[in-house]
Amino acid sequence: MPSRSATPDQWTSQEKFRIVLETAPMNEAEFSAYCRAHGLYPEQVEAWREACMNANADAAEQEKQQRKARKAEQKKLRELERELRRKDKALAETAALLTLSKKAEAIWGRNDEDE
């Protein structure tokens, strides 16, 4: 048993699970006697049993949410990569135009219309 100084609600999940396992095969009279002997309320143990039984359902729900979040992150990543490629192309085009204008100025000189 966990230390008597800690209240049952402060016990670790492993301790609660162990109690659920110990009480699972008991009939109602044995269960009540066990709870009295260990200072527990039957409702507490029943709540712990429900939590244990629903643990996998919670895990499945969490995994579903994680998959959904991962899918949203992948979509956002694709959008950001697409935006980066677009900006890289625009930058390359601007650099090419600047280089061509400098070459044209070097070959033909400055145009009066440019001033």
C-alpha positions as a Markdown table, in Angstrom:
| # | Residue | x | y | z |
|---|---|---|---|---|
| 1 | Met | 0.0 | 0.0 | 0.0 |
| 2 | Pro | 1.1 | 3.6 | -0.6 |
| 3 | Ser | 2.1 | 5.6 | 2.4 |
| 4 | Arg | -0.8 | 6.4 | 4.8 |
| 5 | Ser | 0.3 | 10.1 | 4.9 |
| 6 | Ala | -0.8 | 10.6 | 1.3 |
| 7 | Thr | -4.5 | 10.6 | 0.5 |
| 8 | Pro | -5.7 | 8.1 | -2.1 |
| 9 | Asp | -6.3 | 10.9 | -4.7 |
| 10 | Gln | -2.6 | 11.7 | -4.4 |
| 11 | Trp | -1.4 | 8.2 | -5.2 |
| 12 | Thr | 0.4 | 7.5 | -8.4 |
| 13 | Ser | -1.5 | 6.0 | -11.3 |
| 14 | Gln | 0.5 | 2.7 | -10.9 |
| 15 | Glu | -0.7 | 2.4 | -7.3 |
| 16 | Lys | -4.3 | 3.1 | -8.3 |
| 17 | Phe | -4.0 | 0.5 | -11.2 |
| 18 | Arg | -2.6 | -2.1 | -8.8 |
| 19 | Ile | -5.7 | -1.6 | -6.5 |
| 20 | Val | -8.0 | -1.9 | -9.5 |
| 21 | Leu | -6.3 | -5.2 | -10.4 |
| 22 | Glu | -6.5 | -6.5 | -6.8 |
| 23 | Thr | -10.2 | -5.7 | -6.5 |
| 24 | Ala | -11.3 | -6.9 | -10.0 |
| 25 | Pro | -12.0 | -10.5 | -9.1 |
| 26 | Met | -13.6 | -9.7 | -5.7 |
| 27 | Asn | -17.4 | -9.9 | -5.1 |
| 28 | Glu | -19.2 | -7.0 | -3.6 |
| 29 | Ala | -18.8 | -8.0 | 0.0 |
| 30 | Glu | -15.0 | -8.7 | -0.4 |
| 31 | Phe | -14.7 | -5.4 | -2.3 |
| 32 | Ser | -16.4 | -3.4 | 0.5 |
| 33 | Ala | -14.2 | -5.1 | 3.1 |
| 34 | Tyr | -11.1 | -4.3 | 1.1 |
| 35 | Cys | -12.1 | -0.7 | 0.8 |
| 36 | Arg | -12.8 | -0.4 | 4.5 |
| 37 | Ala | -9.4 | -2.0 | 5.4 |
| 38 | His | -7.5 | 0.3 | 3.1 |
| 39 | Gly | -9.4 | 3.5 | 3.9 |
| 40 | Leu | -10.9 | 3.8 | 0.4 |
| 41 | Tyr | -14.3 | 4.6 | -0.8 |
| 42 | Pro | -15.8 | 2.1 | -3.3 |
| 43 | Glu | -16.7 | 5.1 | -5.6 |
| 44 | Gln | -13.0 | 6.0 | -5.8 |
| 45 | Val | -12.0 | 2.5 | -6.9 |
| 46 | Glu | -14.8 | 2.4 | -9.4 |
| 47 | Ala | -13.7 | 5.8 | -10.8 |
| 48 | Trp | -10.2 | 4.5 | -11.1 |
| 49 | Arg | -11.5 | 1.3 | -12.8 |
| 50 | Glu | -13.4 | 3.5 | -15.3 |
| 51 | Ala | -10.3 | 5.6 | -15.9 |
| 52 | Cys | -8.3 | 2.4 | -16.6 |
| 53 | Met | -10.9 | 1.0 | -19.0 |
| 54 | Asn | -11.1 | 4.3 | -20.9 |
| 55 | Ala | -7.3 | 4.9 | -21.0 |
| 56 | Asn | -7.0 | 3.3 | -24.5 |
| 57 | Ala | -10.0 | 5.3 | -25.8 |
| 58 | Asp | -8.3 | 8.5 | -24.6 |
| 59 | Ala | -5.0 | 7.4 | -26.3 |
| 60 | Ala | -6.8 | 6.7 | -29.5 |
| 61 | Glu | -8.4 | 10.1 | -29.4 |
| 62 | Gln | -5.1 | 11.8 | -28.7 |
| 63 | Glu | -3.5 | 9.9 | -31.6 |
| 64 | Lys | -6.3 | 11.1 | -33.9 |
| 65 | Gln | -5.7 | 14.7 | -32.8 |
| 66 | Gln | -2.0 | 14.3 | -33.3 |
| 67 | Arg | -2.5 | 12.9 | -36.8 |
| 68 | Lys | -4.8 | 15.9 | -37.6 |
| 69 | Ala | -2.3 | 18.4 | -36.2 |
| 70 | Arg | 0.5 | 16.7 | -38.1 |
| 71 | Lys | -1.5 | 16.8 | -41.3 |
| 72 | Ala | -2.2 | 20.5 | -40.8 |
| 73 | Glu | 1.5 | 21.1 | -40.2 |
| 74 | Gln | 2.4 | 19.3 | -43.4 |
| 75 | Lys | 0.0 | 21.4 | -45.3 |
| 76 | Lys | 1.4 | 24.6 | -43.8 |
| 77 | Leu | 4.9 | 23.4 | -44.6 |
| 78 | Arg | 3.9 | 22.8 | -48.3 |
| 79 | Glu | 2.4 | 26.2 | -48.5 |
| 80 | Leu | 5.5 | 27.8 | -47.0 |
| 81 | Glu | 7.8 | 25.9 | -49.4 |
| 82 | Arg | 5.6 | 27.0 | -52.3 |
| 83 | Glu | 5.8 | 30.6 | -51.2 |
| 84 | Leu | 9.6 | 30.3 | -50.8 |
| 85 | Arg | 10.0 | 28.9 | -54.3 |
| 86 | Arg | 7.9 | 31.7 | -55.7 |
| 87 | Lys | 10.0 | 34.3 | -53.9 |
| 88 | Asp | 13.2 | 32.6 | -55.0 |
| 89 | Lys | 12.1 | 32.8 | -58.6 |
| 90 | Ala | 11.1 | 36.5 | -58.2 |
| 91 | Leu | 14.5 | 37.3 | -56.7 |
| 92 | Ala | 16.3 | 35.4 | -59.4 |
| 93 | Glu | 14.3 | 37.3 | -62.1 |
| 94 | Thr | 15.0 | 40.7 | -60.4 |
| 95 | Ala | 18.7 | 39.8 | -60.2 |
| 96 | Ala | 18.7 | 38.8 | -63.9 |
| 97 | Leu | 17.0 | 42.1 | -64.9 |
| 98 | Leu | 19.5 | 44.1 | -62.8 |
| 99 | Thr | 22.4 | 42.3 | -64.4 |
| 100 | Leu | 21.0 | 42.8 | -67.9 |
| 101 | Ser | 20.4 | 46.5 | -67.3 |
| 102 | Lys | 24.0 | 47.0 | -66.0 |
| 103 | Lys | 25.3 | 45.2 | -69.1 |
| 104 | Ala | 23.2 | 47.2 | -71.4 |
| 105 | Glu | 24.3 | 50.4 | -69.8 |
| 106 | Ala | 28.0 | 49.3 | -70.1 |
| 107 | Ile | 27.5 | 48.5 | -73.8 |
| 108 | Trp | 25.3 | 51.4 | -75.0 |
| 109 | Gly | 25.7 | 54.0 | -72.2 |
| 110 | Arg | 23.0 | 55.7 | -70.2 |
| 111 | Asn | 19.9 | 56.5 | -72.1 |
| 112 | Asp | 18.5 | 60.1 | -71.7 |
| 113 | Glu | 15.1 | 58.7 | -71.1 |
| 114 | Asp | 16.4 | 56.9 | -67.9 |
| 115 | Glu | 17.3 | 60.2 | -66.2 |
